[in-house]
Amino acid sequence: MQRLIVSLVIIASLAGVACAVVPTPVPPPAPTPTPITITHELEIRADPPEAADVLLNPTPIDGGRYVRGRTVTIDILPKKGWQVD
């Protein structure tokens, strides 16, 4: 039986909303807080890639990202002749 190596990479990042300030003749109103969402990118690597299928539940949003605090189930389904190491 051949061995399959699976690695997990979690990358934390911040996403926010930017706002432009336009000069006006009167003083601008007080600044309002900008909402910031903390996300984590989850990347699963199987070596070799064709040795297994990887299922993530729930499906990630926006290119493999999850909102902070989200629980993710990772299922590794090795193909015939492979086992997870």
N, C-alpha and C positions, 0 to 999 in steps of 0.2 A: 504494500500500500504506500503510495506517495504522500508526502506531507505538504500541506498547504499552510502558509504563514499569512496571518491576517493582522494588519496594524490599523490603529485608530488614531486620528489626528483631530484635535479640537482647537480651533483658532477663535479667539475672542475678538470682537470688533465693536465699534460704536457707530451708530447711524443717527444722524440728526437732521433737522430741518434748518436750512440757512435762510436768512432774510436780508434783503438789501436795504440800506439806509439811503433815502433820497433827501438831499438837502432842501430845506424849505425856509421861507423867511421867518416863520414862527418856531419857537422851541418845539421839538418833537415830544410826543407823549412818553411817559415812562416805559422803559423796555419791558416786554413780556417774556416770561421764561420760554425757552425753546425746548420742546419735548425731545428726549433722547431715548432711543431704544437700544438696549444692549442685546446683541445677537452673537451666536456662536456658530462657526462653520464646522460641520462634521464631515470628515473625509475618511472613507474606508478604503483600504488598499489590500487586495488579495494578490499574493505572489505564488504562482503565476496567475494573471487575471482570469484566464479561461477555466481555472480549476474550481470555481465556485460562483454561486449567485448570492448577492447581498441584498437583503430586504430591510428597509427602514420603515418603521411605523411610529408616528405619522410620517407622511411624505414631507421632505424638507421644502421650505419656501425660498424663493429668490436665490437659486444657485447653491443649494446645500446648506442653507442657514436655518437656524432655529432660534426662537426667542429665549432669552435667559430663563432658566427654571423649567423648561419643557423636558419631560421625560421621554426618552426615545428608546424603542426596542429595536435591537439589531439582531437579525437572524442570518446566520451564515449557512448556506446550503451547499455542501461540497458535492461535486459531480462524482460519478462512478469512478472508483479507483483512487480517490483522494480523501484525506482526513485532515481536520483542522489541527494545527500544532500550536 
